[in-house]
Amino acid sequence: MNNDLNWRYATKKFDSSKKISKKDFAELLEVLRFSPSSYGLQPWKFVIVHDPVLRKKLRPHAWGQPQVTDADSLIVFCALKTMDDDYVNRYVDLIAQVRGVTKESLLSYEQMMMASLKDKSPEAVSQWMKNQVYIALGIFLSECAHRKIDACPMEGFDPHKFDEILKLPQEGLESVVLCAIGYRALDDNYAQQKKVRFDKNKVFIDRS
Ligand SMILES: Cc1cc2nc3c(=O)[nH]c(=O)nc-3n(C[C@H](O)[C@H](O)[C@H](O)COP(=O)(O)O)c2cc1C
């Protein structure tokens, strides 16, 4: 059993006096930046909320969950609201620049990405972008556990209210999922609870 994954749990009670070091925090942000996404299009932004006043304002819109105010940091995982050809074009520019190749050599890749977006309804594109955000969340949770930093992923919030308070539409963004990170309070009873996971024979199908 992977010890990190057994150690971690969705932390309900954080010790607000314990702070994540600047180095850990910066490296965790890099984990988000380096997360994989379909075609590498990275249709996301991650909004960091440290301000206690703002977090107090957000908490009632997240079922009053104390993690919103008590964890060291709150990260709002956001997806882009739309993605157009211009965005894809700028991404291809970046590939050309970083890899030192011509844009012409990337033309068929660019056209494939654009065609794949056009094939989908706006709702399907939006859902696809949100799916990418969850990949970043999974990787982030693993890395937090690896560093013995506690985390609570949270879907229990009102995205419209969060969007409004954090002025996300103005940035072309919508909130998808939250993650509070910090250090567990020693009296958080949830830390002692056994993991509840389906048996291997319920989870895997071997067709080999
Ligand atoms: C996408 C997602 C959303 C979640 N939302 C909440 C939440 O709003 N509040 C909460 O306390 N836990 C939340 N959880 C935690 C789950 O309830 C928890 O991961 C699950 O019960 C398994 O327990 P464990 O993570 O402690 O092993 C969420 C987990 C995920 C992955």
The ligand as an SDF file (V2000), in Angstrom:
LIG
                    3D

 31 33  0  0  0  0  0  0  0  0999 V2000
  -13.9020   16.2390   -5.8380 C   0  0  0  0  0  0  0  0  0  0  0  0
  -14.0730   16.0380   -4.3510 C   0  0  0  0  0  0  0  0  0  0  0  0
  -14.9310   16.8710   -3.6460 C   0  0  0  0  0  0  0  0  0  0  0  0
  -15.0520   16.7400   -2.2560 C   0  0  0  0  0  0  0  0  0  0  0  0
  -15.8170   17.6430   -1.5450 N   0  0  0  0  0  0  0  0  0  0  0  0
  -15.7330   17.6300   -0.1910 C   0  0  0  0  0  0  0  0  0  0  0  0
  -16.3020   18.6840    0.5740 C   0  0  0  0  0  0  0  0  0  0  0  0
  -16.9180   19.6100    0.0630 O   0  0  0  0  0  0  0  0  0  0  0  0
  -16.1510   18.6460    1.9170 N   0  0  0  0  0  0  0  0  0  0  0  0
  -15.4510   17.6430    2.5450 C   0  0  0  0  0  0  0  0  0  0  0  0
  -15.3260   17.6810    3.7620 O   0  0  0  0  0  0  0  0  0  0  0  0
  -14.9100   16.6350    1.8400 N   0  0  0  0  0  0  0  0  0  0  0  0
  -15.0070   16.6130    0.5030 C   0  0  0  0  0  0  0  0  0  0  0  0
  -14.4010   15.6210   -0.2240 N   0  0  0  0  0  0  0  0  0  0  0  0
  -13.6870   14.5580    0.4860 C   0  0  0  0  0  0  0  0  0  0  0  0
  -14.3000   13.1860    0.2880 C   0  0  0  0  0  0  0  0  0  0  0  0
  -15.4870   13.0600    1.0170 O   0  0  0  0  0  0  0  0  0  0  0  0
  -13.2520   12.1390    0.6910 C   0  0  0  0  0  0  0  0  0  0  0  0
  -12.1570   12.2760   -0.1810 O   0  0  0  0  0  0  0  0  0  0  0  0
  -13.7830   10.7120    0.6550 C   0  0  0  0  0  0  0  0  0  0  0  0
  -14.7850   10.5260    1.6090 O   0  0  0  0  0  0  0  0  0  0  0  0
  -12.6720    9.6930    0.8860 C   0  0  0  0  0  0  0  0  0  0  0  0
  -12.0450    9.9240    2.1100 O   0  0  0  0  0  0  0  0  0  0  0  0
  -10.4990   10.2890    2.2540 P   0  0  0  0  0  0  0  0  0  0  0  0
  -10.1910   11.3340    1.2240 O   0  0  0  0  0  0  0  0  0  0  0  0
  -10.3950   10.8420    3.6400 O   0  0  0  0  0  0  0  0  0  0  0  0
   -9.6980    9.0590    2.0430 O   0  0  0  0  0  0  0  0  0  0  0  0
  -14.3090   15.7090   -1.5870 C   0  0  0  0  0  0  0  0  0  0  0  0
  -13.4800   14.8870   -2.3390 C   0  0  0  0  0  0  0  0  0  0  0  0
  -13.3350   15.0410   -3.6880 C   0  0  0  0  0  0  0  0  0  0  0  0
  -12.3490   14.1700   -4.4350 C   0  0  0  0  0  0  0  0  0  0  0  0
  1  2  1  0
  2  3  1  0
  2 30  2  0
  3  4  2  0
  4  5  1  0
  4 28  1  0
  5  6  2  0
  6  7  1  0
  6 13  1  0
  7  8  2  0
  7  9  1  0
  9 10  1  0
 10 11  2  0
 10 12  1  0
 12 13  2  0
 13 14  1  0
 14 15  1  0
 14 28  1  0
 15 16  1  0
 16 17  1  0
 16 18  1  0
 18 19  1  0
 18 20  1  0
 20 21  1  0
 20 22  1  0
 22 23  1  0
 23 24  1  0
 24 25  2  0
 24 26  1  0
 24 27  1  0
 28 29  2  0
 29 30  1  0
 30 31  1  0
M  END
$$$$
